[in-house]
Amino acid sequence: MRTRAFRQVDVFTAVPYKGNPVAVVLDGEGLSDAEMQAFANWTNLSETTFVLPPTDPAADYRVRIFTPKAELPFAGHPTLGTAHAVLEAGLASAIEGRLVQQCAVGPVDLRAGGEGLSFRLPRYALSELTDPESTAWIGAAVKGAAQAVDVGPVWLVAELAEIAALENLRHDEARLSAFYMPRGMTGATLYATDGQRVVVRSFAPGDGIAEDPVCGSGNGAVAAFRLAAGQVGAGDCYVASQGRQVGRDGYVSVRFEGADIHIGGQCVTCIEGEVRL
């Protein structure tokens, strides 16, 4: 064992303890897959990341991302929280406001500025879900068909007819898990809008995450869903809220540049120290 620099960063908020926390081990060299997974299980956060030297010469650093149960190829709030920790610790610098993260899904472009950090979705692809079980677990009216949206993680995305129905949702966790887990999906992200507000909730109960407080990749999947549905277009932007049902108050900025989708928000460090791993 040795001591390793550590941060716990709250993402999608400027107010500590109101966003989505990610644990960041700033020196992951020499740790095995099993050791990383065991530590991620111990933190009991939706994600824990480990920073490593890049193997891609175009990247500023490499990161591995773990839930309590498995490694992810990409995730949104861990990407922003890790970039925040890396910059704060002086392990990399944003050149002309830009940074490149290497992860399992490939290089991820980030931007740093006065409004916080943002990343460009490395990819997205949609496929319609026709099985009635894809939405039977929701227990509320759904607008149109659900989609499987691949943004690295694959989210089941559906739009609810009313914000109130989403905020007061009483869903069937077991039925959701029985649908998404055998299909290799990450979980489900639901949203609703009244034209002014966009509210989002994300669930992955089969992976030990009953509800993700504020989910970057889930919001990216919603953005791709809305773009494909013609609800938004190139040059548009909006801010989604997420987390109030679990005592948080997160805000996710979404921006469309042509076909590119950028997801961003504020970050704040809540814990700084060392861990023994």
N, C-alpha and C positions, 0 to 999 in steps of 0.2 A: 504494500500500500504506500501511496504518497499523497501529499496534499496537493490539491488542484484548485486554481481560481474558479470561483463560482458566482453566478448572479441569478437572482430570480426577478424577472421583468414582467410588469403588468402591461399588457398590450391592448391597443384600441381605447386608451384613456390617458388623460394627463393627471388624473386623480388616483393616487395609490389605492389599490384594493377594489377598484370599480371596473377593471377590465378583465382580461383573461391571462392568468399567470403562466409563464413558461420557465422551467428550470434550465439553465445554461451552464454546462461544464466547459470552461474556456480552454482546457487542455485535455483532449480526449485521447492523446497518443498512448499506445500500449494497452488500451483496454480491449478486452475481447467482446464479441457480440453478447455473450451471456452476461458479462459484467455490466455492460451498458443497459441491457434489458432489465437486470435485477435492480439497478439504481432507478430506472424510470418507473418500475413498479413500486419502489419504496417512496418516491416523491409523491405518488398518487395524484399527479397532475395529468391533465389531458395529454400533454406532451412534455418531453425532456429532450434537450439537444446536446450534442457533443461536437465541439469545434476541433477541426483537424487541419493540417497543412493541405493546400489544394494539390491535386494531381493534374488538374487542367491549368495550363499556364495563363489562361485568360481570366481565371478566377482569383479573387482576393483571399478566399478561405473555403474550406469544405465543411459541411455539416451533416451529421446523421441525426435522424429524428425518430423518437420512440414514443409510443403510447404506453400505458401500463402493461400492454399485452403483446405488442408487435411493433416492428419498424415500419415507417411510412416513407414512400418515395419523395413526398413533398407535403408540406402543410403551411397554411398561411400565417397564423399568428406566431408560430415558432420561427418562421423566416424573418418577420419583422423584429421579434424580441431578440433573436440571436444577432441580427445586424446591429441593433441598438447596443447590445452588450459588447460586441466586437469593437465597435467604434468608440464606445466609452472607455474600454480597456486599452485602447491604442494599438490593437492587433492589426488593424487595417485603417485606411483613410479613404474617404469618398473623394475621388478625383472629379472635379467639376460636378459635384453632387451625385456621382454615380458609383455603384458598387456591384460586384458580381459574386454571387454565392453559388458554389458547386454543391449539388445534392444528388440523390439517386435518380431523379427525373431529368437531370442535366443542369446547365447553367441557368440561373435565375437573375434577371436584371433588377436592381433596386435603385431608387432615387432617394436622396436625403435633402430635406429643405426645411423651411420655416414651419410648414404644416405637418412635419413628422417624416415618417418613412413610408415608401410605397414599393410594391413589386409588380412586375408585369407577369400575368399568368403565363407559365411556360407553354401551356397547351390547354385546349378545351375541345371536347367533342360530345355530341348529344345523341342519344337514341331513345325513342319513345318506349315507355313501359305500358304494354297492353294488358298484362295480367291484373285482374281486379284486386288481387292481394297487395299490389304495390301501394294502394291507398286505403285499403279496408281497415288498416290499423289506426287511421287518423281520427275517425269519429267526428268529422266536421266536413262541411261542403267544400269540394275542391273545384277549381275552375280549370277546365280542360284536362289534358292528359299529363301524367307525371313523366319525367324524363330521367334517365340515368346520365349524369353529366360527369365526364371524365376530365378532371383538372390535375391529374396526378393521383390523388384520391378520387374515388368514384362515389358521388353523392346521388341519392334519390332526391329529386327536387320536385316540389309541387307547390302551386299557388292556392291559398285558401281564399274564399270569397270575401271574408271580412277580417279586419284586424282583431276585433273583439274575440272572434272564434279562435284565432291563433294565440292570443294572450291568455285565454282561459281553457286552453286545450287539455283534454283528458284522453290521452292516447294509450294504446295497448302496446307496451314495450315488448312483451313476449312475441306478439304477432309481427311486430316490426323486425325483431331480431331473426325470426324464422324466415322472413322474406329476404332481408339483405345479406345476411352472413353467408348462406350457401352460394350466393352469386358473386362473392368476392368484393362486395361494395363496402364503403367506409361507414355509411349510416344514412340518415335522412336529414335534409334541410328544407324547412317550410318557410314560406314568406307570405305576406299580405301587404297591400298598399291601398291607401285611400286617395291617391293622386298626389298628395303632399308628403305623407310619411311612408317609409318602407320599414317594416318590422320583420325580423328574421329569428328563427329558432332552429337549433341543430341538435340531433340526437344520435347517439351510437351506443345504446345500452349493452349490446352484445360484446363490445370491446371495453366494458367497464366505465363508459362515459354516458351516464344517464342523460345529461344535457351539457353540451359544450357551451360555456358562458358567452363567448364571442368568437366566432369561427371565421378565419380568413379564407380558407379554401371553400368553406360552405357559402360564404358571401360571393366568392368568385364564381362558384357554380350557379348561384342565383343570377348573377350578372350575365353569364353566358346564356342561361335560360331566357332571361328578359330580352336580351339582344336578338336571339333566334325567334322570339315571339313577336318582335317588332314593337315592344313596349319602350325601348330606348334605341338610340342610334349613335353613329359616330359623332364625336364632339360633345355628347351629353355627359352629365355627371349627377350624382346624387349621394346622399349620406343615409346609411341604414343604421337602425338602432337594434341592439341585441343585448340580452342578459338580465333584464329587469325581473324576470320570473325566478332567477336564482340569486337575487340580491346584488346584481352588478348593473352597470350603466355604460355600456360600450357603444362606440360610434365608429362605423367603418365607411371610409370614403371610397367611392367607386367612380372611375373615370374611363371613358372610351376614347381611344385614339385610333381611328380607322377600325380595324378588326381587333386591335389589341385592347386588353382589359387590364386596368391597373387598380390594385387594391391597397389602401393605405390607412394610416392612423397614427395617433400619438403613442409613445411608449414611456414608461417610467420605471426605474429600478427600485425595487422594494427591499431586496436583501442582497448584500454584498459580503463575501467572505471566502472561506475555503472549505472544501470537502475532502474526506479521505477516501480514496478509491485505489 
